[in-house]
Amino acid sequence: KKPIAFAEDTAVPPENLADFIMEFRELLDEHKLDYGMFGHVDAGVLHVRPALDMNDPQQEVLLKKISDQVVALVAKYGGLMWGEHGKGYRSEYAPAFFGDELYAELRKIKAVFDPHNKMNPGKICTPIDSNAQLVQVTDTKRGTYDRTIPVVFKEEFAPAMSCNGNGLCFNYDTTSPMCPSSKITGDRRHSPKGRAGMIREWLRLLAQQDVKVDALNAQQFKSSWWSRMVNTNSAKSSTDFSHEVFEVMDECLACKSCSAQCPVGVDVPDFRAKFLSIYYQRYSRPVKDYLVANIEQMAPLLAKMPRMVNFFTNLGLSKVLLKESIGYVDTPLLSTPTLANLSAGYTPFSLETLRQIQTQNNANKTVLVVQDPFTSFYDAQVVADFMALAKKLGSDPILLPFNPNGKPQHVKGFLDKFARTAQSTADFLNEIAKFDIPMVGVDASLLLVYRDEYTKTLGEKRGDFSVLAVHEWLSQMASEALSNAQVTTPPATALGLFTHCTEKTALPVSERQWQQVFAKLDVAVDIVSVGCCGMAGTYGHEASHLANSIGIFELSWEQAIAKYPVEARIVTGYSCRSQVDRLVGAKPKHPLQVLNQLLLQK
């Protein structure tokens, strides 16, 4: 059951509101319904959403019955059914409310401005000389189609099924993180609501073909490489609805803002990954997907000879080949010097070292640095600066061995590989967690995978290890050390803080925490309101997405970043720093790097 909007904005004269509420509650209680109720006493408006299961035909009948009863109730108290919102499917009650004479005038106005009944037909009223009918509360609803989807499909794609159509994702505010692809395309199919609708229709069509859910996920149902190649080559002439679903999923940046900002938590990256996993059982994957999925296996090897790799990556011929044959542009360069070189002077990792720390009760004076593939191999100075910062704050940093995070695999729908990666890394981190030493990750968007996707995929097998974000560690573990730290002369102007969209939506207090951390050093920080930067991991490096990636950056980041001098820009996300560097030409620092510069060595 879900709270359903159909009697959600009734209005009566305020002096009648108390009695009206009592009768309204009696009405709903008679039907044994759960409901939420709040309103505006001064205006006499009451917001109510009874919980109904619109997949149940009997509940759909009940919706009509309650609607009729509420219309009669508001009339009794001198009110109306629609106090604030549109009439929509409740338009059938309009003629009785307005009366024949006044309603005829409304129909005349409709005929003047919309004589052919093209604009929202059937809503509010129809043209005066038209035979068109008003929509009815009993007309076909989404639940009519959703009830044909098997329960096992609904459970597998629960985030898509949970969409209640509230439309918050249609927000045009460019500084709102949710759904940059919807903003840049102006196409509602590319919104969380649109994508959820596409998935539901896809599931409905699969059910019509009597496809079983185990046939979608099981490896043994995967087509042979030859069949997948044939299917892919004939895709343009195919009527397979999967291609339309793929189109809207491919444009998703997988930023996960929807999972936190949508009122009902529609998590598009979750069901997007499942769809891609199923789609590529039948069709061939592009080479670029395999490169992304294996970046965490390749990067440590490439980092053994970074200068040679960067030399060939920078060649004009290489760039052309990467773009034309694989579809990648602006490939990032490996860090030189490498993290292995930058961290050479610190306590090396070993289980015996951790045992000694635990025995000597020095766990709170130590911090274990959890690596991620992007900062460790492509922005190693950030990790090194965090280690230096921890040292200045009185903690002994130890760099943990690199273990794949798995996010690139999840984003591209390699769910079997992701599950294996997640279990392997979870096992390692759980083993380390036994020593009760704080673990910290530098890039929030990567460490959040440990909290979300690992939990969904592994369940209880995930274990209970915890990896803190830098700002969390600074706020919780190093707060006193920061307050007592000696600093150089603080900047004369405020710093501009730009946070990763995954971080700011999943960890809504993160910006405030960063601000408080800097305040301990008497450094002013502005929380800059921006949407997505348009990079989102590898999205911005794919040639097919390049124009939209740049366009998304121009929506909010371009103007906001220009307001601050280079040295005053602090950006938490690796992707965001890379995008700024690519499009502005000056790579900003991570906030921790500025902190490290400010603190004097003990």
N, C-alpha and C positions, 0 to 999 in steps of 0.2 A: 504494500500500500504506500501511496505517496500523497502528500498534501496537494489537493487539486484546486486550481483557481476557477471558480464559477459563481461564487456568491461572496467574493472577496472584498468588495468595496461598497457595501450597502450604506445608505445614509438616511438618517431621520432627523427631525428637529431635535436639538440637544436636550430639550426638556423631556423628550420622550425616550431618550437613549437608554436609561436604566431599565425601564419596563421592557423595551425592545430586546435588550440583551438577555434578560431573563427568559423571555419566550423563545428567542433564537436558540439559547442553550438547551431548553426543554425539547425543542424540535430535533436537534442533533442527538441529544441523549436518548430520545425515543428510538432512534435508528442505531443506537449503540456504536456511535462513531467517535474516533479520536479526532481532535481538532485543535488548532492554535487560534488564539483570538487576541487582538489588540486593536487600538484605534486612536482617534483624535476626538476627545470629549468636546472641545470647543466647536468642532464642525459637525459633530454627530455622525462621524464616519467610523465604520467598524470593519476591520480586516479579518476575515475568517477563511481558513482553508481546511475543510474536512479531508481526512485521509481515506482515499478510495483506491481500489485496485481496478484500473480501467481495462485490465486484461480479462476481467470477470464480467460477462454479459449482464449478470444480475446487478452488479455494482453500477454499470452504465445506466440501467433502468432506474436505479436509485438516485442517480445524479439528476435525472429529469424530474423525478418526483420531488426531490428536495428543492430544486430550482422553482418549481411551481409553488411550493409551500412558502419559500422565502419571498417571492413576488407578492403573494397574498399578505404576508406578514408586514412587509414594508409599506404596502398600501394602507393597511390598518393603522399604522402609526404616522401616516402622512409623509412617507419617504419614497425612495426609489432604489432600484437594484444596483445601479451603477453610479456611485458617488464621485469617483475619481478617475477610474480607468475607462477604457473603451468598451463599447457594447459587445462587439464581436458576435459570438454565437448566441448571445442573449438578445439579439435584435428582434427576435420573434415577439418579445414582450413590449416592444416600443409602441406599436399601434394602440394598445390598450392604455398605456401610460399617457401618451400625448392626446389621445382622442382622435376621432375621424377628421375633424376640421383642421386641427393643427398639424396632424400627420400628413394630410394632403399637401399642405404648404411645404413641408420638408421634401416631399417627393417632387414638387415643382422645382425647388432649388436644385435638387439632384439632377433633374432633367436638363436644366440650363448648363450646368458645369460638367455633367457626365451623361449625355443623352443615350450613349450606347452601353452604359452599365459596365464599363471596363475597369473602373477603379474600385478595388476591394468589393467585387460584386456580392450582393446579398447581405452586406453589413449596413447597419443603421437604417437605410431605406432603399427603395428601388425607384427609378424614374417614373413620373406620374402616368405616362401612357404606355408603360411596359407591363408585360405579363410575367416578368421575372419574379421569382419567389425569394423571400428572405431565408437565410440559413436558419436551421432549427437546432435546438439543443440536442435533438435526437439524431442529427446528421452524423455521417461517418467521422470517427475520430481516430487518432493515432493508435489508440488501444485496440481498435478493430484489426489493425495489421499486426501489432505487436503480439497479440494473443496467438497468432499462427506460428510464432517463433518458439521452438522447443525450450523447455526450462533449462536443459543442459547448455544450450547456446547462450541463454540469458545469463547464466551463472558465469560462463567463461568470459563473456564480454559485459560484465556488470557495469563498468564505468560508462559505457555507451548507453546502456539501458537506463541508467539513472538520470539522464538528462530530462529535465522537466520543462524545457522550452522557455526558461525565464528570459533569455536573450541578453544577459549582462555581457556576454562575450561580443556583442555587437558594438561595444563601446568604441567611439571614434577618437577618444582622448589619446593622443600619440605618446603621452608620458605614462600611460597605463601599460604594464608589461603584458597583460593577457592577449595572446594571439596576434603577433606581429604579421603573420601571413595574411590574416583577414584584413588587417589595416592596409597593407601595401597592395593587395589585389582588389580590394573593394568587393570581393566575391564572398557571399555568406556561406557558400559551400566550404570555404577554407576557414571557417570558425569552428570552435568546439561543438556548438549546436549543429552546424552543418555536417561535420564529420561524424558526430554521433548518429545523426539521421541517416547518413550514407551507410554506416555499419549496420544499423537496424534493417535497412532495406536489403542489404547484401545477405544478412542472416535469414531474412524472410524468403528470399529467392532460393537460398540453399535448402531451406526446409521444404520448399515446393518440389525440389529435385530429390528429396528424401536423403540428403547427405547427412551422415552421422558426425558428431563432434569428434569422435576418435579418429575418423578418416581425415579430419583436418590436421590433426597434430601428430599422428603417428608417422614415424620415419618410413615404415614399410609402404605407405601409400604415396610416397614421393615418386613423381614420374621419372623415367630414365633421362639421362642427359640429352639423348637424341630427341625424345618426345618434348622435353622442355624447350629445346632449341627450335623445333618445328612450331610449337605453340607460340613462341616469342615472335618468330618470323611472320606468323599469320595473325598476330595480335591486332593489327590495324583494321583487318576485315572482320574481326571477331565481334560477336554481340555480347561477349562475356561482360557482365556488369562489373566484374572485379577491376577492369581497367579504369572505369570511372572512379571507383573507390581508391585505386592506387594513385590516380592523379591528385586527389585532395590530400592523401596521406603523404605523398612524396614532397609536397610543398610545406608540410609541417616542420617547424624548426626543432621540435622536441625539447622546447625550453621548459616545459612543465609548469608554466605560470598558471595554466588552466586548472591544474590539479589542486592548487591552493586558493586561487581567486574565484573560481566558479562556486556559487553558493551550495551546489550539491556535489562538488568535487569531481566533475567530469575530467578524467585523466586521459587526455588524448594519446600521449606517448605510450601509455600502457597498452591500450587496444590497438594502437598503430603498430607497435612491435609484433603483436600477435597476428595482425593482419598480414604484415610483410612476411612473417615466417610461413604463413599458409599460402600466400600468393606465390612465393618462390618454390613451393612444392610443384607447381604446374608450369611456371615460366622461368627462364634463365636469369640469373643475377648478372648485373654489370660487374666488370672487373673492379671498379672503384669500391664496391661494397666489400669485396674480399680484402682489399688493401686497408680499408678502415677497420674491419673486424680484426685484422691481424696486426694493427699498428703497435699494440702493446707487446707483441712477440718480436716485431722487427726493430723497434726503436732501441732496445738495449744493444742489439747487434750493430746497428748503424752507428750508435754512439761510440763504438770502439775506434772508428775512423771518421770523426765528424768533418774534418776539413776536406777530406777527399769526397765525401758524400755531398757536402755543401757546394764544392766546386762543380760537380756534375749537375747538381740540382739547379745551379745558377746559369748554366749554359743556355743560350737562346734556343738551341735545337731541343734540349731537354724540355724546356717550357712548352714548346710547340707540340712535342710528342705527348707530354702529359695532358695537355688540353685536348688535343684532337683524338688521341687513342683511348685515353682513360677518362677524360672529362674533369681534370683537376687543374686549378689555377692558383697562382700565388702560394706555392707549396712552402711551408715554413722551414727555416733552416735550423739545424741542430745547434745546441749551445756549445760554444767554445770560450773558455775552457769548460770541460764537462763537469757534472756534479761530482763525479768520482774524484776529480782533481781538487775541486773547491772544498770538499768535505774531508780532505785527507788529514787535516790537523786535529780533528775531533775524535772523541772516544769511539773506536770501532764497535760494531755490533757483534755480540756473541751471546748465546744463552747463558754461558757461565758469568759474563759481566752482569747480566740482568739478575741472576741469582745473588750475586754479591751485593748489588744495590738493594735488593729486597732484604737481605740479611742485615745490612747496615742501616736499615730504615731510612734510606735516601731516596725513596720513590718520589716524594714531592719536590726533590731538588733535581729531578731528571725529567726530560721530555723526549718521547720517542716520535720521530718524524716519519709519518706515513707518506710514501711517495705516490705520485700519480704520473701518468705517462706524459702529460703535456708540460707541466712545470719542470719535472725532473730532466727531461731530455730536450726541451725546446725553450725553456726559460729558467735554466738551472740557477741563475744568480738569485732568483727569488727564494728558492729553498735554502741556498747558502746564507742569504741575509737573515732568514728566519732563525737559522742555527746561531748566527752571530748575535741576533737580538736576544734569544733565549739565554745565551752565555752572559750577556750584559745584565740580564735580570736575575742572575744567580742560579740558573738551571743548566745542567749538563745535557746538551742535545746529543742524541744518538740516532743516526740515520738507519732506519729499518731497511732490509733488503727489498728491492722492488718486487711487488707482486701485482699482476694485472688487476685492474679495477673491474673491467668488463663492460663499462658503459658504451664504448664504441660498438661492441657486439649487440648490446640490447637495442641501441638506436637503429641499427640496420636489420633487426629482426632475426639475428642468429641466436635464437633463444636456447637451443640445446647447448651450444657452446657457452653461452652466458651462464647457464645453470652450473656447468662444470667449473667455469672460472670463479663464479661466486662462491661455490662450495670450497674450492681449494683455498681461496684467499680468506674466507671466513674461518676455515680451520686454522690457518696460520695466525690470524689476528686473535682468535680465541686463545690460542696457545700463549701468545704474548700477553694477553689481557690478564692471565693468571698472576703476573708479577705486580699488578696494581700500580703500574706506572702510566701516567697520562700519555695518550697517543693523540697526535695532532696532524691534521692534513692541511695543506696550504690552499688548495683550490676547493671552495665550498661546493661547487656544483658536482664535483667528483665524489667528495666524501658523503654527500647526501644520498648517493646510490647505496651506500652501506646501510642507510636507515630505511630507505623506501624499497627499491627494487630487490635488494637482498632479502628483506623481510617477506615480500610478496612471493618471491621465487622459492626460497628455502624454508620458510615457515620456522618451525622450532629448530631445524637443523642450522639456522643462522647462528645460534648461540647468543650471548649477551655482551659481546665486545662493544666498546664505544670509542669512536674517533671524534675528537673535538675539532671545530673550526678554529682558526687562529684567533678570531675575536672572542670566541667563547673561552679559550684557554687564557687569553690576556685578562678577561673579565673575572674568571673564576679562580685561576691558579696563580696569576702573576699580578693581581691588582695591587697588593701591598708593595711589591717590588717596584712597580711603576710609580707609585706615589712617592717613593723614597729615592727614585733614580735622579742622577745628575744629568742635566741636559745642556746642549749647546744653545745658542740664541735661537728662539723659535721664529718661524716665518712671520714676516710683518703683515701678510694678508692671509685671509682664510683659505684653507684647502678645499677643493671641490671633490666630494666623495661620490664615485660612480660605482654602484654595486651590480653584480651579475643578476639577471632577472630571476634565475632559479633560486639564488640565495635570498633575494629580497622578498620573494613570495613565500618560500618554504620556511624561511627564518625571518619573520617580519620585524623582529627586534634587532636584527644584525646592524642596520644602519645606525640606530641609536646607540648600540654598544660600541661601535667604532668611534662614534662621536664622544662618548664618555671616556674611552681609553685615551684619546688625544687630549681631552679636557684635563686629565691628570697631569699633563705636561704643559698646560696653559696654551694649547694650540687650538685655534678655532677651526671647526670643520663644518662646511655647508653640506647638507644632504641634498644632492642634486636629483630632481625628479625627472627621470628619463624612462623610456620604454626599453625595448630590446635593441641591442647594437647591430643585430643582423648577421653576426658570425655564427654563433651557436654551434661550437665544435667544428665539424667539418662542413656544415651546410654552406657557409660562405665561401668555401674553397671549391665547391662544385660548380663547374662552368654553367650548368643549366640554371643555377640559382644566383649567379653572380649579380645580375641586374636587380633582383629583388633584395639581395643582401645589402647592396649599396643604397637602394631606395629606403630600406628600413632604417639604416644608419642616419640617413638624411631627415627622417621624420622627427627625431628628437635629439639624437646624440650630436649631430653636426653643429647645431646652434649652441647647445649647452656646453660642449667641450671648448668651444671657441671663447667662452666667457672667462676662462681661466688660463693663466700662463702655463707653459709646459711643466714647470717645476711645482705647480700647485694642483696638478691633476693626479688624483689617486684612484686607482681602478682595481677592484678585487678580482675580477675574472680573467683568466688567461685568454679566453676567446675575445673578451672585450678589449684587452690591451693590444692583442694582435690586430683587431679591426681598426682601432684608432691609429696604430702604427702604419697600417696599410693605406688608410684613406686620408690621414692628416699628415703623416710623415714624421711623427715624433712619438715614440713609445712611452706611455705613462708608467709610473711606478705603482707597485702594490703598496697599500697603506703600511704594511709591516716594514717595507724598505725605507720609508720616510721615518718611521719610528726608530729604526736601526741607526739612521743618520743622526737623529736628534740625541740619542743616548750616548753618553761618554763611557768609555771603557772603564770598568772597575779596576 
